[in-house]
Amino acid sequence: DICGPSTAATQSIAATLADELSTQVSIPDLFASAGGPWPEDTPAVPGSDEYESWRAAVTEADELLSAAVDAARAEVGPGGVVGLVGFCFGAGRVMDLVSG
């Protein structure tokens, strides 16, 4: 979600996954390079100067997600399972990562 890992919706989904799957959930912040996530109270309008400027500054998302997955794989060890879920902006990053 472009509004970052701290929104109520993202936290609720993470808590539900953790509870339902009896697992640990990690939510990496993919927007550090942009100075933080998109403001939750500001509509994101693709094509607008404000949004496109922010989006262009999101330069490290793939590397941050890849590092989070590597850390999770190291934690679960050989034979362990790591699952990925992405919404909005994160969905594209997840698809890129799993497609190689």
C-alpha positions in Angstrom: 0.0 0.0 0.0 1.5 3.3 -1.0 0.4 4.8 2.4 3.0 2.7 4.1 3.2 -0.1 6.7 1.7 1.9 9.6 -1.9 2.4 8.3 -4.7 0.8 10.2 -5.7 -1.3 7.2 -2.2 -2.6 6.6 -1.8 -3.4 10.3 -5.2 -5.1 10.4 -4.3 -7.3 7.4 -1.0 -8.2 8.9 -2.6 -9.1 12.3 -5.2 -11.2 10.6 -2.6 -13.1 8.6 -0.5 -13.7 11.7 -3.4 -15.0 13.6 -5.0 -17.1 10.9 -1.7 -18.6 9.8 0.0 -18.8 13.2 3.0 -17.1 11.7 5.2 -14.1 12.0 4.4 -11.2 9.6 6.9 -8.5 8.5 5.9 -5.3 6.7 8.9 -3.7 5.1 8.8 0.1 4.5 9.4 0.4 0.8 9.3 4.2 0.7 12.3 5.3 2.6 14.0 6.6 -0.5 10.9 8.9 -1.2 11.1 10.3 2.3 8.2 8.1 3.5 4.9 6.7 2.2 2.3 8.7 0.3 0.2 10.7 2.8 -2.9 8.7 3.8 -5.2 11.7 3.7 -4.1 12.8 0.2 -5.6 11.2 -2.9 -2.9 9.7 -5.1 -3.5 10.9 -8.6 -1.3 9.1 -11.1 -0.1 11.6 -13.7 -0.2 14.5 -11.3 3.1 16.3 -10.8 3.0 15.7 -7.1 2.4 11.9 -7.4 4.8 11.4 -10.2 7.6 13.3 -8.4 7.0 11.1 -5.3 6.9 7.9 -7.4 10.1 8.8 -9.1 11.8 9.1 -5.7 10.8 5.5 -4.8 14.1 4.0 -6.0 14.9 1.3 -3.5 11.7 -0.6 -3.2 12.8 -3.7 -5.0 16.1 -3.9 -3.1 14.3 -3.4 0.2 11.7 -6.1 -0.5 14.4 -8.5 -1.7 16.4 -7.9 1.5 13.3 -8.5 3.6 12.6 -11.8 1.8 16.3 -12.9 2.2 16.0 -12.1 5.9 12.8 -14.1 6.2 14.3 -17.1 4.3 17.4 -17.0 6.6 15.1 -17.0 9.7 12.9 -19.9 8.6 15.9 -21.9 7.3 16.0 -24.7 4.7 12.6 -26.2 4.1 10.8 -23.2 5.6 8.1 -21.3 3.8 8.1 -17.6 3.1 4.9 -16.1 1.7 4.5 -12.7 0.1 1.4 -10.5 -0.2 1.4 -7.1 -1.9 -1.4 -4.5 -2.4 -1.4 -1.6 -4.7 2.2 -0.6 -5.3 3.5 -3.6 -3.4 1.7 -6.1 -5.7 3.8 -5.2 -8.6 7.0 -5.5 -6.6 5.9 -8.9 -5.4 5.2 -10.1 -8.9 8.5 -8.8 -10.1 10.3 -10.6 -7.3 8.7 -14.0 -7.7 8.9 -13.9 -11.5 12.7 -13.7 -11.3 
